[in-house]
Amino acid sequence: RFVPKRMVPFSFPLSKCALWDPVPMGDVIGAHVTYYRNPRISLVEKTLRLAYRHAKQNEKKSFSCFLLGTLAVDEDEEGITLTIDRFDPGREV
């Protein structure tokens, strides 16, 4: 199966006792969210308008902010939906 070069295998910090055998078993598979599911993004209009207004009022060309939401598996289990419903402008400090 195709695994992009930017993907790296999972690794865990060293510990004195392991709960499983760390030796890899089986074929390599992709762990990207779109590999097995059809993604869909839903954005609440109020959130988009708030982010747009904040961007227009900001004097800087670029600024940091957060768009917050929930990720859910669809009822038919064929896709996932990311619902973005909150805007957080963050802090300057």
N, C-alpha and C positions, 0 to 999 in steps of 0.2 A: 504494500500500500504506500501511497505517496505521503511522505513526511517532509514538510518544508525544512530548509536548513536552519531557520531561525528558532525552531522548536528544539528544546533540550529535554533530556529525560528528567524525571522527578528525582530529587535527592533529599536526603534527610540528614540532620546532624548526627555525628557519632555519639553513641551512648554505650554504657557499660553492659546493658542487657537489651537484646532485641526480641521483639514479639513475633517476628516472622523471619524467614530465610531471605536475605537480601539479594540472592543470586537471581538474575533475570530469567524468566521462563516464558516461552511462547514467542509469537511474532510481535513486531513493533506495530502499534496502531496509533492513529492520530487522535489527539485529545481536544481538537478544536470544536467549539460549540456548533459550528455550521456543518461539521462533518456528518453528523447523524440527524440533525434537526433542521427544520426550516425556520429561520429567525424572522420575527416581525417586531417593529418598533411602533409604539403608540405614544404620542406626545400630547399632553393636555394643552389646549390653546392658551389658557391663562398663564401657564408656566413659560411657554414660548414668548408671549407678549412681555412678561416680566423680565426675562433675560434680554430681550431686544431693547427694552426701555433702559435697562441698566447699562447695556453696551453703548447706547447712544449718549447717555449722560456721563460716561467715563471719559476722562480727558486723554488717557493713554490709548495707544493703538491696540495693544494687547493687554489682557488682564486675565486673572484666574478666577474660576467660579466652579460650582458643583451643580450637576443635574442629578437628582436623586429619584429613585423609583423602585419598582419591584420586578423580579424575573419569575415567570411562571410557565410551567409546561401546559400546553393546550390539552383540552379534554380528550382529543383523539390520539394524544401522545405522539403526534407527528411533527409538531412544531413547538417553538418557545416564543413567548411574548414578553418584551421588555416594555413596561409601562412607566414612562417618565412623567412624574406628577408634581415634583417640587424643585424649586430653584434656590440655591444658597450662594450669595455673592462672595462668601468667604470673608477673610480679614486681610487687611493690607499689611499687618505686622506679622 
